[in-house]
Amino acid sequence: MNSKLTETEKQKKAEALAGKLFRLARDSVFMHLRFLDVAVSGLVPKPDKGVGTAATDGRTIFYNPVFLLKEYEKENHYVVRLLLHILFHCIFYHTFQYGKMEEEYWDLAADMAVEGAILDMELAFANLKRDEEARGRLAAWKERTGSLTAEKIYRYFRKNPPSEEEKKELKRLFMLDEHMHWKEQEELLVTQEQWKKISERMKADLKSFSKNRNGSEGLEKNLEEATKDRYDYGEILRRFTVMGEDIQLNPEEFDYIYYTYGLSAYGNMPLIEPLEYNEVQKVRDFIIALDTSASCRGPVVRAFLRKTYSILKSAENFFKKINVHIIQCDNQVQSDTKITNEEEFDYFIANGKLTGFGSTDFRPVFEYVDELLWQGEFENLKGLIYFTDGYGIYPERMPEYDVIFAFLEEDERKPQVPPWAIQVVLDRDEMEEEADGGKRE
């Protein structure tokens, strides 16, 4: 009994000491990184013997007190570093994307992105012995991926799967926490909204923190990725659907009793009611405008067309007879290809030539579409999708149909899009991967 009591007392002492270490770590972050004050307050530490190291669900940091004390004895900055590591996972929304990804690759990519952001800041109060080796490894990875966000690293893993030996090495250098609670998505929706607000505030506060100092590039890149608006391009395309009558069996209207009664009463003569079709929402008339100026080169334009087409096909949004105009334009309309069925769309994707590559002016396309409308070319034009880099002259007048301007990347320097148009920012790497038939999952 005394032995059991002693073990209980040891556990309580370990929990008390580990709790004190976490409080000191939070105080240290408060003192050195004031822009993280709200974020630090958003996570509550809680001892948990069932955790090997530490883990979070977006609200609580579950930690193993004994493990924490052992690591602190080896390196007295470990707890601060662990706190920052977990904190940045939440700030960068890593915990909320877990269900969409291949877990092993996302775990590695998220840990590398977090550690990259921390190492960029060169925080003396949170350094570890392995930091120099980790910096060298991340420098090489930055050459491969362009920037060290979890999304970029993850997509690189998808295209270039690492060996078991490399995965083991990356875990040794960059893994600090466990991600077991990232799978529990059901109760995290409110928390995600909270972390979104925290990340947005951090993004603003970081400007004053990073003024006159280096080392916040990794944090800024990851915050930019986390806080950027994400669009469901497939959902937006549904704006272009119109009600139309497509002849097909409507199970809600078809009367099987009436049908089989005819067969039994009259032999080979079923009785069929006139309503054997239903109305469905499918694309009939719309326009894809392609900016073929110098910055929108062929492969990128084709990737956009393939993505748009694959979304429409997968959603079965085409009527058997369609009226799609693919207009190419730089500072003037270069060509207009009319598509009336899926075969013609397939042929254009495979063989269509891109022309132009001059400067950009969006107005000629809208003027040209006005002429087509006046000529009665469209039965019910619902909208126009304009794929562009955004550097051009926008029309002042709002057209009678919906307009989407689809951009490859966010760029604050480009001219402001008119308030009547919808803006969609597509990810270049993700778009090309999906267009080639890949999946993000």
C-alpha positions in Angstrom: 0.0 0.0 0.0 2.8 2.4 0.9 4.6 1.6 -2.3 1.5 2.4 -4.3 1.1 5.6 -2.3 4.6 6.5 -3.1 4.1 6.0 -6.8 1.0 8.3 -6.6 3.0 10.9 -4.8 5.8 10.7 -7.4 3.2 11.1 -10.1 1.7 14.2 -8.4 5.1 15.7 -8.0 6.0 15.0 -11.6 2.7 16.7 -12.7 3.4 19.7 -10.5 6.9 20.2 -11.8 5.9 19.7 -15.4 3.0 22.1 -14.9 5.5 24.7 -13.6 7.7 24.2 -16.6 4.8 24.9 -18.9 3.9 28.0 -17.0 7.5 29.2 -17.3 7.5 28.4 -21.0 4.3 30.4 -21.5 5.8 33.4 -19.6 8.9 33.2 -21.8 6.8 33.3 -25.0 4.8 36.2 -23.6 8.0 38.1 -22.8 9.8 37.6 -26.1 7.0 37.2 -28.6 4.2 39.5 -27.6 2.3 39.0 -30.8 1.6 35.4 -29.7 -0.1 36.3 -26.4 -3.6 35.5 -27.5 -2.5 32.3 -29.3 -0.6 31.1 -26.1 -3.7 31.8 -24.0 -5.8 29.6 -26.4 -4.1 26.4 -25.4 -4.5 24.8 -21.9 -1.8 22.3 -20.7 -3.1 19.1 -19.2 -1.1 16.1 -17.9 -1.9 12.8 -19.6 0.1 9.6 -18.9 -1.5 8.1 -22.1 0.5 10.4 -24.3 4.1 9.4 -25.2 5.3 13.0 -25.6 2.7 15.8 -26.1 -0.3 16.3 -28.3 -3.1 18.9 -29.0 -6.6 18.9 -30.2 -6.7 22.6 -30.8 -7.9 23.4 -27.3 -5.7 21.4 -24.9 -2.1 20.4 -24.8 -2.0 16.8 -23.5 1.5 16.0 -22.2 3.4 13.2 -20.4 4.9 14.8 -17.3 7.6 12.2 -16.9 8.7 12.5 -20.5 8.7 16.3 -20.2 10.9 16.3 -17.1 13.4 13.9 -18.8 13.7 16.1 -21.9 14.1 19.2 -19.8 17.0 17.6 -18.0 18.7 17.1 -21.4 17.9 20.5 -22.8 16.4 23.3 -20.6 14.8 25.0 -23.7 12.9 21.9 -24.7 9.5 22.8 -23.1 9.5 26.3 -24.7 10.3 24.8 -28.1 7.6 22.2 -27.7 5.1 24.9 -26.8 6.0 26.9 -29.9 5.9 23.8 -32.1 2.4 22.9 -31.0 1.3 26.5 -31.1 2.4 27.0 -34.7 0.6 23.8 -35.8 -2.6 25.4 -34.6 -1.8 28.8 -36.0 -1.0 27.3 -39.4 -4.3 25.2 -39.4 -2.3 21.9 -39.6 -4.7 20.2 -37.2 -7.8 21.0 -39.3 -6.6 19.5 -42.6 -5.6 16.1 -41.4 -8.6 14.2 -42.8 -7.9 15.5 -46.3 -4.3 14.3 -46.5 -2.1 11.2 -46.5 -1.4 11.2 -42.8 2.3 10.1 -42.8 3.3 12.7 -45.4 1.2 15.5 -43.7 2.7 14.7 -40.3 6.2 15.1 -41.7 5.4 18.2 -43.8 3.6 20.0 -40.9 6.5 19.3 -38.5 9.1 20.5 -41.0 7.1 23.7 -41.8 6.7 24.5 -38.1 10.3 23.9 -37.3 11.4 25.9 -40.3 9.3 28.9 -39.1 10.8 28.7 -35.6 14.4 28.3 -36.9 14.0 31.3 -39.1 13.3 33.5 -36.1 16.6 32.5 -34.4 15.1 32.4 -30.9 17.9 32.0 -28.3 15.4 31.2 -25.6 14.0 28.2 -27.6 17.0 26.7 -29.3 17.9 23.0 -29.4 21.1 21.1 -30.0 19.9 19.7 -33.3 19.0 23.2 -34.8 22.1 23.6 -37.0 21.7 20.2 -38.6 17.9 20.9 -39.1 18.7 24.3 -40.7 21.0 22.7 -43.2 18.4 20.1 -44.1 15.7 22.7 -44.5 17.9 24.9 -46.7 18.1 22.0 -49.1 14.4 21.4 -49.0 13.7 25.1 -49.7 15.6 24.7 -52.9 13.2 21.9 -53.9 9.9 23.4 -52.8 10.4 27.1 -53.1 9.0 27.9 -49.7 8.7 25.8 -46.5 5.0 25.6 -46.0 3.4 22.3 -45.1 1.3 22.4 -48.3 4.4 22.8 -50.5 6.3 20.1 -48.7 3.4 17.7 -48.7 2.9 18.1 -52.5 6.6 17.4 -53.0 6.2 14.2 -50.9 3.3 13.2 -53.0 5.3 13.5 -56.2 8.6 12.3 -54.8 7.9 9.7 -52.0 10.8 9.7 -49.5 12.5 6.4 -48.6 12.0 4.8 -45.2 15.5 5.9 -44.2 14.8 9.5 -45.2 11.5 9.5 -43.3 13.2 8.2 -40.2 15.8 11.0 -40.4 13.3 13.7 -40.9 11.3 12.6 -37.9 14.4 12.6 -35.8 15.2 16.3 -36.8 11.7 17.8 -36.8 9.2 15.7 -34.8 8.4 17.0 -31.3 4.7 16.2 -30.7 2.2 13.5 -31.6 -0.7 14.2 -33.9 -3.2 11.6 -32.6 -5.9 14.1 -31.7 -5.8 15.7 -35.2 -8.2 13.0 -36.4 -10.9 14.1 -34.0 -12.6 16.6 -36.3 -16.2 16.5 -35.1 -15.8 18.9 -32.3 -13.1 21.2 -33.7 -15.3 23.5 -36.0 -15.6 26.2 -33.4 -12.0 25.9 -32.5 -11.0 26.4 -36.1 -12.9 29.6 -36.3 -11.2 30.7 -33.1 -7.7 29.9 -34.5 -8.6 31.7 -37.7 -9.2 34.9 -35.7 -6.0 34.4 -33.8 -4.0 33.8 -37.0 -5.5 36.9 -38.7 -4.6 39.1 -35.6 -1.1 37.5 -35.6 -0.6 38.4 -39.2 -1.3 42.0 -38.4 0.8 42.1 -35.2 3.7 40.4 -37.0 4.3 43.5 -39.1 5.4 45.5 -36.1 7.4 42.6 -34.7 9.3 41.9 -37.9 10.0 45.6 -38.6 13.8 46.2 -38.6 14.6 42.5 -38.0 15.1 39.4 -40.1 14.0 35.9 -39.5 10.2 36.0 -39.9 9.9 34.9 -43.5 9.0 31.3 -42.6 6.3 32.5 -40.2 4.9 35.0 -42.7 4.8 32.4 -45.5 3.0 29.9 -43.4 0.6 32.5 -42.0 -0.2 33.6 -45.5 -1.0 30.0 -46.5 -3.1 29.5 -43.4 -5.1 32.6 -43.6 -5.7 32.9 -47.4 -9.3 32.3 -48.5 -9.9 28.9 -49.8 -12.4 28.3 -52.6 -14.4 25.3 -53.7 -13.9 25.8 -57.4 -16.4 23.1 -58.2 -19.1 24.8 -56.0 -18.5 28.1 -57.7 -19.0 26.5 -61.1 -22.5 25.5 -60.0 -23.3 29.2 -60.4 -23.2 28.6 -64.1 -25.8 25.9 -64.1 -29.3 26.5 -65.5 -32.5 24.6 -65.2 -33.1 22.5 -68.2 -35.0 19.5 -69.3 -32.8 16.4 -69.8 -34.7 13.3 -70.8 -33.9 10.6 -68.3 -35.8 8.2 -66.0 -37.2 10.0 -63.0 -37.6 7.4 -60.2 -39.8 9.8 -58.2 -42.3 10.1 -61.0 -42.1 6.6 -62.6 -44.9 4.3 -61.5 -43.6 0.7 -61.5 -47.0 -0.8 -60.4 -48.7 0.8 -63.4 -45.9 -0.5 -65.6 -46.0 -4.1 -64.4 -49.8 -4.2 -64.4 -49.7 -3.5 -68.2 -47.2 -6.4 -68.7 -49.4 -8.9 -66.7 -52.7 -7.8 -68.1 -51.8 -7.3 -71.8 -48.8 -9.5 -72.2 -45.9 -7.6 -73.8 -47.5 -4.2 -73.4 -46.4 -2.1 -70.4 -48.4 1.0 -69.4 -46.2 4.0 -69.2 -47.2 7.4 -67.9 -46.0 10.4 -69.9 -43.7 11.8 -67.2 -40.4 9.9 -67.6 -38.0 12.8 -67.4 -37.1 15.3 -64.7 -35.4 18.7 -64.7 -31.8 18.8 -63.7 -29.3 21.6 -63.3 -26.6 21.3 -66.0 -24.4 23.7 -67.9 -25.8 24.7 -71.2 -24.4 28.2 -72.1 -21.2 29.7 -70.7 -17.9 31.2 -71.7 -14.3 30.4 -70.7 -12.0 33.4 -71.5 -8.3 32.7 -71.5 -5.8 35.4 -71.0 -3.0 34.4 -73.4 -0.7 37.3 -72.5 3.0 36.6 -71.9 2.6 35.6 -68.3 -0.1 33.0 -68.9 1.8 30.4 -70.9 0.4 27.3 -72.7 0.9 24.6 -70.1 -0.6 26.6 -67.3 -3.7 27.5 -69.4 -4.2 23.9 -70.5 -4.0 22.8 -66.8 -6.7 25.3 -66.0 -8.9 24.0 -68.9 -8.3 20.4 -67.8 -9.3 21.2 -64.2 -12.4 23.1 -65.3 -13.4 20.4 -67.7 -12.8 17.6 -65.2 -15.0 19.3 -62.6 -17.8 19.7 -65.0 -17.6 16.1 -66.2 -17.3 14.6 -62.8 -20.4 16.5 -61.6 -22.2 15.4 -64.8 -23.0 19.0 -65.4 -23.2 18.9 -69.2 -26.3 18.6 -71.3 -25.9 16.3 -74.2 -26.0 19.5 -76.3 -24.0 22.4 -74.9 -22.9 25.8 -76.1 -19.5 26.7 -74.6 -17.3 29.4 -76.1 -13.6 29.3 -75.4 -12.3 32.8 -76.1 -8.6 33.6 -76.3 -7.6 37.2 -75.7 -4.6 39.3 -74.9 -5.3 43.0 -75.8 -7.8 41.8 -78.4 -9.9 38.8 -79.1 -7.6 36.3 -80.8 -10.0 33.4 -81.3 -13.4 32.0 -80.3 -13.9 28.2 -80.4 -17.4 27.0 -80.0 -18.0 23.7 -78.2 -21.3 21.9 -78.7 -20.6 18.5 -77.2 -18.1 16.6 -75.0 -16.2 15.2 -78.0 -15.4 18.7 -79.2 -14.2 19.7 -75.7 -12.0 16.6 -75.6 -10.5 17.6 -79.0 -9.8 21.2 -78.0 -8.1 20.1 -74.8 -5.9 17.8 -76.8 -5.3 19.8 -79.9 -6.4 23.4 -79.5 -3.8 26.0 -80.2 -3.2 29.0 -77.9 -2.7 32.3 -79.7 -1.8 35.8 -78.6 0.8 36.5 -75.9 0.6 40.3 -76.0 -0.4 42.7 -73.3 -3.7 42.3 -71.5 -7.0 44.2 -71.8 -10.1 42.5 -70.4 -12.6 44.8 -72.1 -12.5 43.3 -75.7 -13.9 40.0 -74.4 -16.9 41.6 -72.7 -17.5 43.7 -75.8 -17.3 40.6 -78.0 -19.7 38.7 -75.7 -22.2 41.6 -75.9 -22.2 41.2 -79.6 -22.8 37.5 -79.3 -25.7 38.2 -77.0 -27.2 40.7 -79.4 -26.9 38.2 -82.2 -28.9 35.6 -80.1 -25.9 33.2 -79.8 -26.9 32.2 -76.2 -30.2 30.8 -75.0 -29.4 31.5 -71.4 -25.9 32.7 -70.7 -25.3 32.2 -67.0 -21.7 33.3 -66.7 -18.1 33.8 -67.9 -14.9 32.5 -66.3 -11.8 34.6 -67.1 -8.5 32.9 -66.4 -5.8 35.5 -66.0 -2.8 36.8 -64.0 -4.9 39.9 -63.2 -2.7 42.4 -64.8 -5.0 44.1 -67.3 -7.7 46.8 -67.8 -11.1 45.8 -66.3 -14.4 47.0 -67.8 -16.3 49.5 -65.7 -19.8 48.4 -66.6 -21.3 45.4 -64.8 -22.5 42.8 -67.4 -25.8 41.0 -67.2 -24.2 37.6 -66.4 -22.0 36.4 -63.5 -18.3 36.8 -63.9 -15.4 34.9 -62.3 -11.8 36.0 -62.5 -9.7 33.0 -61.7 -6.1 33.8 -60.7 -3.2 31.4 -60.2 -1.7 33.2 -57.2 -2.6 36.0 -54.8 -0.8 39.2 -55.7 -1.5 42.5 -53.9 0.1 44.5 -56.7 -2.4 43.6 -59.4 -5.2 46.0 -60.3 -8.3 45.8 -58.1 -11.0 43.5 -59.4 -14.4 45.2 -59.9 -16.8 44.7 -57.0 -19.4 42.9 -59.3 -17.0 40.1 -60.1 -16.1 37.0 -58.1 -12.4 36.4 -57.4 -11.0 32.8 -57.2 -7.3 32.2 -56.3 -6.2 28.8 -57.5 -3.1 27.0 -56.3 -0.7 26.5 -59.2 0.8 23.2 -57.9 -2.5 21.8 -56.7 -4.3 22.7 -59.9 -1.7 21.1 -62.1 -1.7 17.9 -59.9 -5.5 17.6 -60.1 -5.5 18.4 -63.8 -3.1 15.5 -64.3 -5.5 13.2 -62.6 -3.9 13.3 -59.1 -5.8 13.7 -55.8 -4.9 15.8 -52.9 -5.9 13.2 -50.4 
